[in-house]
Amino acid sequence: MEFVTYILYSFGSQRFYIGYSTNLILRIHWHNNGKKGFTTRFRPWKVVHVEFFETKEQAINMENYFKSGKGRDWFKAHFNVNERFISD
């Protein structure tokens, strides 16, 4: 099984969302078409960054890194954004 850490962006609200999954396509579909949940308020979401991992632990560690101060600094440096990050 492959795990993926992803970063989504909502152009309308200028917000980022960071998560991990084993099925990126289904997960993004849920974010954009689900009937409830936090991310429904900021649709549509676009994928802006993806990283693949062999283990769930690796994917969660990367998710936590992106949610940390250092991870946000890395992201801002590579994507030149002024961000508002949100998460589950």
N, C-alpha and C positions, 0 to 999 in steps of 0.2 A: 504494500500500500504506500502511496506517495502522499505527502502532506505539503500544503502550500500556505505561506503567509502572504497576505495581500493588503494593499492600501487602495482604498477607493476615494474618489473625490466627487463632491457635489458642487457643480459650478454655480447653481442657483443660490446656495447658502454659503459657499466658499468654505466648506468643512471637509475634513478628512476622516475616514473610518479605517481602523486597522483591525484585522482579524486573521484567523487561520481556519483551514478546512481540508477535507479529503476530496471534495468535489467543488472546485472553484466555479464552474459554470452554474451548477445548481444553487450554490450559495449566493452568487451575484443575482441570479434570477429571483431568489427569495428576497434579497434586499430591495430590488426594484419593483417587485410585484406582490409582496406579502401584504396581508390585510391588517396586520398589527405588528408592533415592535417599534423600537426607537428609530430605526433607520427609515421607516416609511415617511417620516416628516420631512426628510431632506432629499427626496428622489428628484431626478434620476441620479444614479451613481455610475461613475466611469472608473474602470481599472487604470491606475497610474503606476503601480509597481507590484511585481510578483516575484517570490523566491520559493523554490522547491526544496524539500527536505525528505530524507529517508525515514525519519522518526517524528512522532508527535512532539516529543520533548524538544527537538531542534526547532520545530515550527513555533512552539509556544515561547521558547527562548528568544527567537527573533521578533515575535509579536511584542513581547515585553521590552525588548531593546528599542523597537520603534516607538513605544509608548513612553520611554524614559527621556530625560533631558538630552542625553548624548545622542540618542536615536533621532530625536526631533531635530537636533542641530545637524546631524548627518543628512537628514532628509531635506532640510531647508537649503543646505549647501549644494546638494546635487540637483534640486528641482527649483531653486530660487523662488520660494513661495513665502507668503505670509499666511500662516495656517491657523486654523482652529481645529484641534483634534478632538474626536469623540470616540467613545468605545462602549461596549456592552456594559 
